[in-house]
Amino acid sequence: MLIGVPKEIKNHEYRIGLTPAGVKELVSHGHKVLVEHDGGLAIGFDNEQYLGAGAEIVASAEEIFKRADMIIKVKEPQPAECRQLRPGQLLFTYLHLAPDPEQTRLLLESGATAIAYETVTSDGAGLPLLAPMSEVAGRMAIQAGAHNLEKAQGGNGMLLGGVPGVEPAKVLVIGGGVVGINAARMAMGLGADVTILDKSLDRLKELDMHFGGRLKTIYSTADAIERHALEADVVVGAVLIPGAAAPKLISRELVSRMKKGAVMVDVAIDQGGCFETSRATTHQDPTYVVDGVVHYCVANMPGGVARTSTMALTNATLPYALKLANLGVEAALDRDPHLRNGLNVHAGMITCEAVAEALDYDYVEPMTALGRTALQQSA
C-alpha cells in the first residue's frame, strides 16, 4: 500500500503521523511511505532520518493526498485537506466529529473512508489509540492549572502544593478515566489536595485501593460537582463518551459562583467541552476569563509536547496501520471488530452511531456500509 504522511497544519501543531521508526516498520512489510518535506523537522525528525527509514520525501501535501492510498495524520483534517480527499481513499487520524458538523459534511462529500483513532476500542472497553494522548493531556492539565494559578496569569496566586504551614491548592478532577487518573497522579505528586469524581463505583474502588487516603474519591452527582467546584482552585474536565459530544457538567451560573482566580482546564474540548463556558483555544492564546475564572481550553494539548506525543502515538497506532496496509481496509475491518469501531465515515455514510446521533445523520452499521460499496463496485 502507498501511505502518505502530510505535515500538520493546525495552529501550533507540531506532531506528525509517523516517526522514522514507524516508517521503517511499514517499509519492512513491503509498503511505500510518502512523507512531506520537513514534516517532522520541528520535533527533531529531519528529512534524512525519514529517507534513511525508506520513505520518499515529497514537496507538498497536495502530492501526498493525490498519490496515497492511506493518509496517516494526527489531528482532524482541516477544510482544505478534506477537499483533497477522494472516494476510496483511507484517512486514519483523530477526527472528533460529534462537535464538528463542517468537517463531517466535508468528509461525507469526499467519499473517502475515515477511521478515527478515538473510537477504536480494545477488550475491556479500552480506547488504545486515545489512551497515549489522554495520558499526556491529563499530565499537562495539571501543569497548565498550576501555571495559570500564578497571579500574573490571572490566577488566585496559590502554589499548587503549598509550603509547610500553608495549605495546598484544591484540585477537582471530573472523570476517572485515563485523563483523570493521570491528572490526579500529577496533582498528588505536586502535593495538591485532590478529589476525583466518577459515576463508576468500581473505578472509585480501584482508585481508592491504588492511592489510599492521598486521593479523595467521590461518586459523581450534580450536587457533588457543585459542592466541590465551589471549593476548588483547579478543576480538570476529564469526561469522555466515545465518539459523542461531551456533557456540560458545569453551568455558566455555577462558574459565576466559583472562586475568583480559580482555573478550569477542559480536556474534553475536542469533543465540545464539558463546561458550559468552554470554547476552544490554542497554544498561542490558551486562556480567557469568565466571571473571574481562568479557562484553559486548548484543543490539541498534547501538541505542546509534540516529540513525546508523536512517539507515544506512533507506538499505539502502528499495529493498526500495519493491519490496514497488510490486509486492506475491508478485510482488516472484517477481522477486527475493535478496529471496525473506529470507522466513522465510509463512502458518504456515517458509520459511528454516536456521531450520527449528535449531528442528526442516518446511521449505517459499518459492515452494511462496506457491503453497499462492494455491491456498487460489482454492479
C-alpha positions in Angstrom: 0.0 0.0 0.0 1.1 3.6 -0.6 0.9 5.5 2.6 1.1 9.3 2.9 2.1 11.4 5.9 1.5 15.1 5.4 2.7 17.9 7.7 0.1 19.0 10.2 -1.4 22.5 9.5 -3.5 23.1 12.6 -2.4 26.1 14.7 0.8 25.2 16.7 0.5 21.5 15.8 4.0 20.1 15.5 3.2 16.4 15.8 3.4 14.1 12.8 1.6 10.9 11.9 4.6 8.6 11.9 8.1 8.7 13.4 11.0 7.4 11.2 10.9 4.2 13.2 7.2 3.8 12.3 8.1 4.4 8.6 10.8 1.8 8.7 8.4 -0.8 10.1 5.9 -0.2 7.3 8.6 -0.3 4.6 9.9 -3.5 6.0 6.5 -5.0 5.4 6.7 -4.1 1.7 4.8 -0.8 1.8 5.8 2.6 0.4 5.6 5.7 2.5 5.5 9.3 1.4 6.4 12.0 3.9 6.0 15.7 3.4 9.2 17.7 3.2 10.2 18.9 6.8 7.1 17.3 8.2 8.8 16.3 11.4 11.6 18.8 11.5 10.1 20.9 14.3 10.4 18.0 16.7 13.8 16.7 15.6 12.8 14.2 12.9 14.5 15.6 9.7 14.2 14.5 6.1 17.4 12.5 6.3 16.0 10.3 9.1 12.9 9.6 7.1 14.9 8.9 3.9 17.1 6.5 6.0 14.0 4.7 7.1 13.0 4.2 3.5 10.5 7.0 3.0 10.1 9.1 -0.1 10.2 12.8 0.7 7.7 14.8 -1.4 7.5 18.6 -1.7 3.8 19.2 -0.8 0.8 17.9 1.0 -1.1 18.1 -2.3 1.1 15.5 -3.9 0.6 13.2 -0.9 -3.2 13.5 -1.0 -3.2 12.9 -4.7 -1.0 9.8 -4.7 -1.5 8.0 -1.3 -4.0 5.1 -0.7 -3.9 5.8 3.1 -3.3 9.1 4.8 -2.0 8.9 8.3 -2.3 12.1 10.3 -2.6 13.3 13.9 -5.3 16.0 14.0 -8.6 16.1 12.2 -8.3 17.3 8.6 -8.8 21.0 8.1 -11.3 22.1 5.3 -8.5 22.4 2.7 -7.4 18.9 3.5 -10.9 17.4 3.4 -11.4 18.8 -0.1 -8.3 16.9 -1.3 -9.6 13.5 -0.1 -11.2 11.3 -2.8 -13.5 8.3 -3.0 -11.8 5.0 -1.9 -9.0 6.8 -0.1 -8.4 5.9 3.6 -7.9 8.6 6.3 -6.5 7.3 9.6 -6.4 10.0 12.3 -8.2 11.7 15.2 -11.5 13.1 14.0 -13.7 14.2 16.9 -16.7 14.6 14.6 -19.6 15.0 17.0 -19.0 18.7 17.7 -17.7 19.4 14.2 -20.5 19.5 11.6 -18.4 21.2 8.9 -15.7 18.5 9.0 -18.3 15.8 9.0 -20.1 17.3 5.9 -16.8 17.6 4.0 -15.7 14.1 4.8 -19.1 12.8 3.6 -18.8 14.8 0.4 -15.3 13.4 -0.2 -16.5 9.8 -0.5 -13.4 8.8 1.5 -13.2 6.2 4.3 -12.3 7.7 7.7 -11.2 5.7 10.7 -11.0 7.7 13.9 -8.3 6.9 16.5 -10.6 8.0 19.3 -13.3 5.3 18.7 -11.0 2.3 18.0 -11.6 0.0 21.0 -10.0 -2.9 22.8 -11.0 -5.6 25.2 -12.4 -4.2 28.4 -13.9 -1.1 26.7 -10.5 0.5 26.4 -9.6 3.1 23.8 -6.0 2.2 22.9 -5.3 4.9 20.3 -6.8 7.7 22.5 -5.0 6.5 25.7 -1.5 7.7 25.0 -2.7 11.2 24.2 -5.0 11.1 27.2 -2.1 10.3 29.4 -0.2 13.3 28.0 -3.2 15.6 28.3 -4.0 14.5 31.8 -0.5 15.3 33.0 -0.3 18.5 31.0 -3.7 19.6 32.5 -2.0 19.9 35.9 1.0 21.8 34.5 -1.5 24.2 32.9 -3.5 24.5 36.0 -0.5 25.2 38.2 0.9 27.8 35.8 -2.4 29.6 35.4 -2.9 29.8 39.2 0.0 32.3 39.2 -1.2 35.8 39.8 0.5 37.1 36.6 -1.6 34.6 34.6 -4.9 35.7 36.1 -5.0 33.1 38.8 -5.5 33.4 42.6 -1.8 33.3 43.4 -1.7 29.8 45.0 1.1 27.4 44.8 -0.4 24.0 43.8 1.4 22.1 46.6 1.6 24.8 49.2 4.6 25.0 51.5 5.0 24.0 55.2 2.5 25.9 57.2 0.4 26.9 54.2 -2.3 24.6 52.8 -2.1 23.4 49.2 -4.5 24.2 46.4 -7.6 22.1 46.0 -7.8 20.2 42.7 -11.1 18.7 41.4 -10.9 16.1 38.6 -14.2 15.3 37.0 -13.8 11.8 35.4 -11.8 8.8 36.5 -10.6 7.6 33.1 -7.2 7.8 31.6 -7.1 11.6 31.6 -8.5 11.9 35.1 -6.1 9.3 36.6 -3.1 10.9 35.1 -4.2 14.4 36.2 -4.8 13.2 39.7 -1.4 11.4 39.8 0.4 14.6 38.7 -1.5 16.8 41.1 -0.8 14.5 44.1 2.8 14.3 43.1 3.0 18.1 43.4 1.3 18.0 46.8 -2.1 19.2 46.0 -5.3 18.3 47.8 -7.0 16.2 45.1 -10.6 15.0 44.7 -11.8 12.9 41.8 -15.4 12.3 40.8 -16.7 9.4 38.7 -20.0 7.6 38.2 -18.4 4.1 38.3 -18.2 2.8 41.9 -15.9 0.1 40.6 -13.5 2.7 39.3 -13.7 4.7 42.5 -12.9 1.5 44.5 -10.0 0.8 42.2 -8.6 4.3 42.7 -9.1 4.1 46.4 -7.2 0.8 46.6 -4.4 2.2 44.5 -3.9 5.7 46.0 -5.5 5.2 49.5 -6.0 8.3 51.6 -3.9 10.5 49.3 -6.9 10.8 46.9 -10.5 11.6 47.8 -12.9 9.5 45.6 -16.5 10.9 45.4 -19.4 9.5 43.4 -20.3 12.0 40.8 -23.7 13.7 41.0 -24.8 17.3 40.2 -24.7 18.1 43.9 -21.2 16.7 44.3 -19.9 18.6 41.3 -21.4 21.8 42.6 -20.0 21.4 46.1 -16.5 20.5 45.1 -16.3 23.0 42.2 -17.1 25.9 44.6 -14.2 24.9 46.8 -11.7 24.1 44.0 -8.7 26.2 42.9 -8.3 24.0 39.8 -11.0 22.0 38.0 -10.0 19.5 35.4 -12.8 18.3 33.0 -11.8 14.8 32.0 -15.1 13.2 30.9 -15.5 11.2 27.7 -18.3 9.5 25.9 -16.6 7.8 23.0 -17.5 9.5 19.7 -20.2 11.7 21.3 -20.2 15.3 22.4 -19.1 15.8 26.0 -21.9 16.5 28.5 -22.0 20.0 30.0 -21.3 19.4 33.7 -20.6 22.9 35.0 -23.0 25.6 34.1 -22.4 29.2 33.5 -24.3 30.0 36.7 -22.0 27.7 38.7 -18.9 29.3 37.2 -20.1 32.7 38.4 -20.1 31.4 42.0 -16.7 29.8 41.8 -13.6 31.2 43.5 -12.2 34.2 41.6 -8.8 33.3 40.2 -9.7 29.6 40.0 -8.6 27.7 36.9 -10.7 25.4 34.8 -8.9 23.1 32.3 -11.3 21.4 29.8 -9.5 18.4 28.4 -12.8 17.4 26.8 -12.8 20.4 24.5 -12.0 18.2 21.4 -15.5 16.7 22.0 -17.1 20.1 22.5 -16.1 20.7 26.1 -17.7 19.7 29.4 -18.1 23.2 30.9 -20.9 25.5 29.6 -18.4 28.4 29.3 -15.8 26.4 27.3 -14.7 27.4 23.8 -11.7 26.1 22.0 -8.4 28.0 22.4 -4.9 27.5 21.0 -1.3 27.1 22.4 -0.7 30.6 21.1 -3.6 32.1 23.0 -4.6 29.4 25.5 -6.7 31.1 28.2 -9.6 33.5 28.7 -11.6 34.6 31.8 -15.3 34.3 32.5 -16.6 35.8 35.8 -13.1 35.9 37.2 -12.4 32.2 36.5 -9.5 31.4 34.1 -10.4 28.9 31.4 -7.7 26.8 29.6 -9.3 25.0 26.7 -6.5 24.2 24.2 -7.9 21.8 21.7 -4.7 19.9 20.9 -3.0 19.9 24.3 -0.5 17.1 23.5 0.8 19.1 20.6 2.6 21.3 23.2 4.9 18.3 23.9 4.9 17.2 20.3 8.0 15.0 20.3 6.9 12.9 23.3 3.3 12.8 21.9 4.4 11.7 18.4 6.5 8.9 19.7 3.7 7.7 22.0 1.1 7.9 19.3 3.1 6.0 16.7 3.7 3.2 19.2 -0.1 2.9 19.6 -1.2 3.4 16.0 1.4 1.4 14.2 0.0 -2.1 14.7 -3.4 -0.9 13.3 -1.8 0.9 10.4 0.1 -2.3 9.6 -3.1 -4.3 9.7 -4.9 -1.9 7.4 -1.9 -1.8 5.0 -1.3 -5.6 5.0 -4.9 -6.8 4.7 -6.6 -3.8 3.0 -9.5 -1.9 4.6 -12.3 -4.3 4.2 -10.5 -7.4 5.3 -8.9 -5.6 8.3 -12.3 -4.2 9.4 -14.0 -7.6 8.9 -11.4 -9.4 11.0 -11.0 -6.9 13.8 -14.3 -5.7 15.5 -12.3 -3.2 17.6 -10.8 -1.5 14.5 -14.2 -1.6 13.0 -15.5 0.5 15.8 -13.1 3.2 14.6 -14.9 3.5 11.2 -16.7 6.8 11.4 -17.3 7.7 7.7 -17.4 5.5 4.6 -18.4 6.5 1.1 -20.8 9.2 2.1 -22.3 7.3 5.1 -21.9 7.9 8.8 -20.8 4.6 10.4 -20.4 5.8 14.1 -23.7 5.7 15.9 -22.7 8.5 18.4 -21.7 10.8 15.6 -24.9 10.1 13.7 -27.0 10.9 16.8 -25.1 14.0 17.7 -25.3 15.5 14.2 -28.7 14.1 13.2 -27.5 11.8 10.4 -28.7 8.4 9.4 -26.5 5.7 11.0 -25.3 2.9 8.8 -23.7 -0.1 10.5 -20.0 -0.4 9.4 -20.2 -3.8 7.7 -23.5 -2.8 6.0 -21.8 0.3 4.6 -18.9 -1.7 3.3 -21.3 -4.2 1.8 -23.1 -1.4 -0.1 -19.8 -0.2 -1.6 -18.9 -3.7 -2.7 -22.3 -4.1 -4.4 -21.9 -0.8 -6.2 -18.4 -1.8 -7.4 -19.7 -5.1 -8.7 -22.7 -3.7 -10.4 
